[in-house]
């Protein structure tokens, strides 16, 4: 798509931008507006755009990236000290909701628990960085083969939850993909998925289409047969670029499809210019044996609505509380850096992260460049030898049969009938890989 200049002239309205940086900000926005193609070929899609916070303008390094034939330099963009490879941990910052899914007594109760857990992940995934750093910052761009391991301990008998993440692709034309596996064996719940992003600029905002999907597997505690749930990923719209305070809104729809026939269609709405609440959603639960039998197009069994950053209710705004996302979250526990593998995120980026946190941006920039240059050389060496990078924990498959089965039940023309996947190799291969 070709960017539009609409809205570029309004950059001066962003009163939060320091006066001495306004010219640079205007130049950056105009550069975005003139670009064509997928912005995901930026250094760390789509977070370069997210990172344009005002405090950033004074502090950080310049990032250079290429989109089609356009070479563009983003000046003074601050970095987050966290790699994008750590982001799958946001799926489970409410481990008690994840573990409790299998405790549902009926198929409908379990799909409602899946919905409650999923909505509970959104605030952590899409607004946590605004709360911690004032606005979105650019995560460190993962290198191919980068790893992240973490756990949430057994509390009150819920079982330990284990996270394994691997960066499985990196450079275009392949969309960079992060694969992850989360499992609580005692609870009988596991999640496997992968994600990437394709981004485009509209003139006033950045649109992000997330690629990939997740498959949740549940062994109900009451002895019922194993259930699987397809979770599609919502699209994002990054607002506030022109005004210098980027934030994320979820847009359009995503879905949860159960192997038991239950479908949840989730509609996301942002704050309107004159009215409405930010971060709003409405979810509709149907069953393929209900109504006209068209899955998400059947008569509603129940609705759930509210703000995915706040309180959601059942059956309408005055109904009983379905979820309060302000409940305390639990951050993932990670081994000390000195005990980590050289490919693990926090060890790999240790000096870069330290430089960012302490304001030593010279060291952070040099270390970041060193890592990236080493990666470029590694890719050249692999190309010369004909030996590509081997994944440690995941096996790529061109078509995911579980996805194919569940997506067919959605009857959603916007959901592809086939999609590739990265299948977790299992604990034995993980232990062997970590020992090597």
URQUIRA-V225184 format. One record per residue. N is the residue number from 1. OMEGA is omega as a letter, one per 30 degrees, with the letter a starting at -180 (* if undefined). D_FIRST is the distance of its C-alpha to the first C-alpha in whole Angstrom. Layout:
# URQUIRA-V225184
n->(N/N)
omega->(OMEGA/OMEGA)
d_first->(D_FIRST/D_FIRST)
This chain:
# URQUIRA-V225184
n->(1/2/3/4/5/6/7/8/9/10/11/12/13/14/15/16/17/18/19/20/21/22/23/24/25/26/27/28/29/30/31/32/33/34/35/36/37/38/39/40/41/42/43/44/45/46/47/48/49/50/51/52/53/54/55/56/57/58/59/60/61/62/63/64/65/66/67/68/69/70/71/72/73/74/75/76/77/78/79/80/81/82/83/84/85/86/87/88/89/90/91/92/93/94/95/96/97/98/99/100/101/102/103/104/105/106/107/108/109/110/111/112/113/114/115/116/117/118/119/120/121/122/123/124/125/126/127/128/129/130/131/132/133/134/135/136/137/138/139/140/141/142/143/144/145/146/147/148/149/150/151/152/153/154/155/156/157/158/159/160/161/162/163/164/165/166/167/168/169/170/171/172/173/174/175/176/177/178/179/180/181/182/183/184/185/186/187/188/189/190/191/192/193/194/195/196/197/198/199/200/201/202/203/204/205/206/207/208/209/210/211/212/213/214/215/216/217/218/219/220/221/222/223/224/225/226/227/228/229/230/231/232/233/234/235/236/237/238/239/240/241/242/243/244/245/246/247/248/249/250/251/252/253/254/255/256/257/258/259/260/261/262/263/264/265/266/267/268/269/270/271/272/273/274/275/276/277/278/279/280/281/282/283/284/285/286/287/288/289/290/291/292/293/294/295/296/297/298/299/300/301/302/303/304/305/306/307/308/309/310/311/312/313/314/315/316/317/318/319/320/321/322/323/324/325/326/327/328/329/330/331/332/333/334/335/336/337/338/339/340/341/342/343/344/345/346/347/348/349/350/351/352/353/354/355/356/357/358/359/360/361/362/363/364/365/366/367/368/369/370/371/372/373/374/375/376/377/378/379/380/381/382/383/384/385/386/387/388/389/390/391/392/393/394/395/396/397/398/399/400/401/402/403/404/405/406/407/408/409/410/411/412/413/414/415/416/417/418/419/420/421/422/423/424/425/426/427/428/429/430/431/432/433/434/435/436)
omega->(l/a/l/l/a/l/a/a/a/a/a/l/a/a/a/a/l/a/a/a/a/l/l/l/l/l/l/a/l/l/l/a/a/a/l/l/a/a/a/l/l/a/a/a/f/a/l/a/a/a/a/l/a/l/a/a/a/a/a/a/l/l/l/a/a/l/a/a/a/l/a/l/l/a/l/l/a/l/l/l/a/l/l/l/l/a/l/l/l/l/a/l/l/a/l/l/l/a/a/a/a/a/l/a/a/l/a/l/a/l/l/l/l/l/a/l/a/l/l/l/a/a/l/a/a/l/a/a/l/a/a/a/l/l/a/l/a/l/l/a/a/l/l/a/l/a/l/l/l/l/l/a/l/l/l/l/a/a/l/l/a/a/l/a/l/l/a/l/a/a/l/g/l/l/l/a/l/l/a/l/l/a/l/a/a/l/a/a/l/a/l/a/l/a/l/a/l/a/l/a/a/a/l/a/l/l/a/l/a/l/l/a/l/l/l/l/a/l/a/a/a/l/l/a/l/l/l/a/l/l/l/a/a/l/a/l/a/a/l/a/a/a/l/l/a/l/a/l/l/a/l/a/l/a/l/a/l/l/l/l/l/l/l/l/a/a/a/l/l/a/l/a/a/a/l/l/l/l/a/l/l/a/a/l/l/l/a/l/a/l/a/l/a/l/a/l/l/l/a/l/l/l/a/a/l/l/a/l/a/a/l/a/l/l/a/a/a/a/l/a/l/a/l/a/l/l/a/l/l/l/a/l/a/l/l/a/a/l/a/l/a/a/l/a/a/l/a/a/a/a/l/a/l/l/l/a/a/a/l/a/l/l/a/a/a/a/l/l/l/a/a/l/l/l/l/l/l/l/l/l/l/l/a/a/a/l/a/l/l/l/l/a/a/l/a/l/a/l/a/a/l/l/a/a/a/l/l/l/a/a/a/a/a/l/a/l/a/l/l/a/l/a/l/a/l/a/a/l/l/a/l/a/a/l/a/*)
d_first->(0/4/6/9/13/14/17/17/20/22/22/26/26/26/30/30/28/31/32/32/29/27/26/24/22/21/20/18/16/15/14/12/11/10/9/6/6/8/10/13/14/16/19/20/17/16/19/19/17/19/22/22/25/27/30/28/28/31/32/29/28/25/22/21/18/15/12/12/14/14/17/17/20/20/24/26/24/27/27/29/32/31/29/26/28/31/28/29/33/31/32/35/36/38/40/43/40/39/43/44/42/44/47/46/49/47/43/42/43/41/38/39/39/36/34/36/36/32/31/34/31/28/30/31/27/25/27/30/29/29/32/33/32/31/27/24/25/23/25/27/24/26/28/28/31/31/34/35/38/39/41/42/46/48/49/52/52/48/48/46/42/41/37/36/32/31/28/27/24/23/20/17/17/19/17/20/22/25/28/31/34/36/40/43/45/48/46/45/41/38/34/32/28/26/22/19/16/12/10/7/8/9/11/14/14/12/11/13/14/17/18/22/25/28/31/34/38/41/45/46/49/51/51/49/47/44/40/37/34/30/28/24/22/20/17/17/16/17/18/20/18/19/23/23/24/21/22/21/21/21/19/19/22/23/27/30/32/35/37/40/38/37/33/32/28/27/25/24/24/23/25/25/25/29/30/29/30/27/27/28/28/30/31/33/35/36/38/37/41/41/40/38/38/34/33/31/32/35/38/37/40/39/36/35/34/33/31/30/31/35/37/36/39/40/40/39/39/42/43/44/42/40/39/39/36/38/41/41/39/40/39/39/42/41/44/45/43/46/46/43/41/40/36/36/34/36/39/36/34/38/38/34/35/38/37/34/37/40/37/38/35/36/37/34/32/34/35/31/31/34/32/29/31/33/30/29/32/33/30/31/34/33/31/35/37/35/35/32/32/34/33/36/36/33/33/30/30/28/28/30/33/33/29/30/33/32/28/30/32/29/28/25/22/20/22/22/25/25/24/25/27/29/33/35/38/41/43/46/43/42/45/45/42/43/47/45)
